Amino acid sequence: MSETDLDTAPREKPLRDEQLRDITPPSPPEAPHDEDDRLSPEFVDAVLDHVDAGEIDAARALVAPLHPADIADLFELTPADRRRQLASALAEMLDADVFAELNDWVREELMEALGPAEVAELATQLDTDDAVAIIEDMEEEDQRAVLRAMEPDDRAAIEEALSYPEESAGRLMQRDLIAVPEHWSVGDVLDYLRRNEDLTTDFWEVFVVDHGHHPVGTCKLSWILRSPRNVAIADVMQREQSLIPVDMDQEEVALRFQKYALISAAVVDPNNRLVGMITVDDVVHIIQEEAGEDALRLSGAGDGDINEPILLTVRGRLIWLVVNLGTAMIAASVVGLFRDEIAKFALLAALMGIVSGMGGNAGTQTLAVVVRALATNQLTSSNTFRMIYREFRIAAANGSVLGLLIGTGSYLLYGNPLLSAVFGLAILINNLIAGSAGVMVPLTLERMRVDPAVSSAVFVTMMTDTLGFFTFLGLAAAVGLTG
Amino acid sequence: MSETDLDTAPREKPLRDEQLRDITPPSPPEAPHDEDDRLSPEFVDAVLDHVDAGEIDAARALVAPLHPADIADLFELTPADRRRQLASALAEMLDADVFAELNDWVREELMEALGPAEVAELATQLDTDDAVAIIEDMEEEDQRAVLRAMEPDDRAAIEEALSYPEESAGRLMQRDLIAVPEHWSVGDVLDYLRRNEDLTTDFWEVFVVDHGHHPVGTCKLSWILRSPRNVAIADVMQREQSLIPVDMDQEEVALRFQKYALISAAVVDPNNRLVGMITVDDVVHIIQEEAGEDALRLSGAGDGDINEPILLTVRGRLIWLVVNLGTAMIAASVVGLFRDEIAKFALLAALMGIVSGMGGNAGTQTLAVVVRALATNQLTSSNTFRMIYREFRIAAANGSVLGLLIGTGSYLLYGNPLLSAVFGLAILINNLIAGSAGVMVPLTLERMRVDPAVSSAVFVTMMTDTLGFFTFLGLAAAVGLTG
């Protein structure tokens, strides 16, 4: 601890060990964070240099005051081929909380070095949801070995969580929660919390249940703290509550947390019995992921995880590029139909790319808006027609302006009125095609229960390219355009 | 209340009025939610039909059991030209909490009908952060009128908040929080909370401050509840804490909440004095917005807010399309350089779009990954070089596979080995260009403090289009390719 600020050294208090770690970084001399709250390259290098030099104690002294999320960062920022070496130097600090914070790929890499007993030991120290997150990604055989090495209670909890669908509330929830009977007073609740040392300390609300363990209300801790002991808990609790079905998709869970500004919520089984709790800190990650991944999916970049093994990334992106190659070939074959016109008037070849490109851009704009509105539940059956009409008007307005602009500009440049009329008209038509495709394709895919973020772009671009070329070159051929 | 489920009717309890509203929707006969937690079109229509028929009481009875977030939804899902009518029918339910949940554009529209005194009244009922959110978007003159109509205390709080930069922690924080001196015991804190009726009930942690009002620790309510009365609060609190500077950008605030799984955090002024508190529910919206808006910005679709007045949307998108028109013209002029080659061998015109298109797709993939990694602080100075190298290898791998595939395919199709060599090589080169541009452009813009999500795409596409055409047609000209 020699080099760290005194203020960040752990002090005695009646809490779990990991709660003692500092959250704010120690101040200089060796401030490990850059302005973005990430570890600075100098800090990462300093740790790695100590490890290289065999100065394990010095490396540990640097890392000891860090929050688990920062220790996880340290591993992510370390080049892949040096992570194992770092892990063995810092073995004692690489605890369950750090594992829970690690990027999936980096975690998997480090866990390969551990035996099932060690993984089981790590998992046992975690909340159910974090333990499940670690175990669910393992190969089935490894998973069984780890489960076999766990205590029966922990094992049962994990196995139950794994029995729920991936990305469902059941995987996300933790089982440690505070549930009290509805006939208790505030004083009863306070005594219960003070006298039972093995209860969780990670809770923000108390769930009130009836004799059948059905949730009947939720009580913020601040309400309990502000009420006299003799008041009935049933009079303090909020009776109406947002119950999350155990099989609800995590994206819906996240949207519900966001809509109703929830801090925690009760998870119920199909018989409406309380089986777990989801807290907002677990949901925050999902909101971030789900909102961000649409941009990546629209571009066919998969998860966009920069820690993913490179071969998987290459394969994922290549599949998408090959699909796009198919659509590019269809567009090229349309151009091929008009080879004679192009040979006679090569300027058409230079200009056709403007028609398809402007359509592609307009289509992508509409697509991004529609996919986003679908993902955030802003686009519902109540306003679908309004959205289509809105996008059509935008396409008509933008298409007219661009068509006039391009028609006029090309007339000034080439002095060919027929060419300019064909050019401007093709721009307008392709904008309308783009607007219609940009809104109809994702809506149709959503209705067919295909993720519109993944597959919309390829259809929309195919339409704007193919029909853009066809409109422009077809009009040119129809009017017998020549230079 | 006649048509609603009995279970959702408000009951007596010692809480604020708005906390009484139900969060779970009433069950049938008239269940207002669809599977996405949004109001069903049938419900919206039912309310609007009652309003049209002048059956105001029936409309109110339907809406009364709704959560403020759902009442806000109702207004958003109502066609724009009927919102005012709905607002006057439901005037008494259109309270401050509903306004806080409304989409910015819809809120502005409804507020135009209100006078400054009414807006001031609404703002007074809200937490500072929500009041600021309502007032900050108003025209300066209206803002002044509203502030003048407020009580001096509320006015001072709002004016102070407005003095901080937009999208900073100072705008986001609320001033109502619980701060206690460090020498108090747990019992003192409990007594203080119980005896002061006008304290806020919206808090999850208690901040411990020294005599100069500097935060020295944070204490989760669950720790207070689980500790005996005679324990010193200083022994229960977490001494190390994440203090948010009042001028921190909201995006950084959100990332910090996410990284350290915070529920609330103290906001401090430059002298490190406690001035406010940010809670996770306010941050959740920001995480969602910031993560989602990159997809929209990359496509030039602005905010993508489906409630934005259509003329603003048209203008925003048109600017982007005109910028893209400029780059498309540059690309077209490159094609124009090779008009003679195209006139001699029109197939080149059909195939050149495949070269530029494949490059564009690959560039967009890289771009989406890099922009996302920058936005989530995953890409830092520690791993920039690794990222560039990684993207270069991906581009080389994908370019080689696609080049070989396209070279072989085109040879089978056209039997022209020289054409196929040129075609395949151009594909490989353009993939390398795309990979380099996709990673270097956003990194350069970020370093120049320009938002890479807004402006990267246009540069990357310009490079893949222009250089793609140039490589393919230039190689073809250089080897004297003919059909």
Interface residues (C-beta under 8 A of the other chain):
Chain A: D7 T8 R11 E12 K13 P14 L15 Q19 L20 R21 D22 I23 T24 D34 D36 D37 R38 L39 S40 P41 V44 H67 A69 E76 L77 P79 L190 L193 R194 L199 T201 D202 F203 W204 K220 L221 S222 W223 I224 L225 R226 S227 P228 V231 D235 V236 M237 Q238 R239 E240 Q241 S242 L243 E252 L255 R256 F257 Q258 K259 Y260 A261 L262 I263 V280 D281 V283 V284 H285 I287 Q288 A291 G292 D294 A295 L296 L298 S299 G300 A301 G304 I306 I310 T313 V314 R317 L318 W320 L321 V322 N324 L325 A328 M329 A331 A332 S333 V335 G336 R339 D340 I342 A343 K344 A346 L347 L348 A349 A350 L351 M352 G353 I354 S356 G357 M358 N361 A362 T364 Q365 T366 L367 A368 V369 V371 R372 A373 A375 T376 N377 Q378 L379 T380 S381 S382 N383 R386 M387 R390 R393 I394 A397 N398 V401 L402 L405 I406 D465
Chain B: D7 T8 R11 E12 K13 P14 L15 Q19 L20 R21 D22 I23 T24 D34 D36 D37 R38 L39 S40 P41 V44 H67 A69 E76 L77 P79 L190 L193 R194 L199 T201 D202 F203 W204 K220 L221 S222 W223 I224 L225 R226 S227 P228 V231 D235 V236 M237 Q238 R239 E240 Q241 S242 L243 E252 L255 R256 F257 Q258 K259 Y260 A261 L262 I263 V280 D281 V283 V284 H285 I287 Q288 E289 A291 G292 D294 A295 L296 L298 S299 G300 A301 G304 I306 I310 T313 V314 R317 L318 W320 L321 V322 N324 L325 A328 M329 A331 A332 S333 V335 G336 R339 D340 I342 A343 K344 A346 L347 L348 A349 A350 L351 M352 G353 I354 S356 G357 M358 N361 A362 T364 Q365 T366 L367 A368 V369 V371 R372 A373 A375 T376 N377 Q378 L379 T380 S381 S382 N383 R386 M387 R390 R393 I394 A397 N398 V401 L402 L405 I406 D465
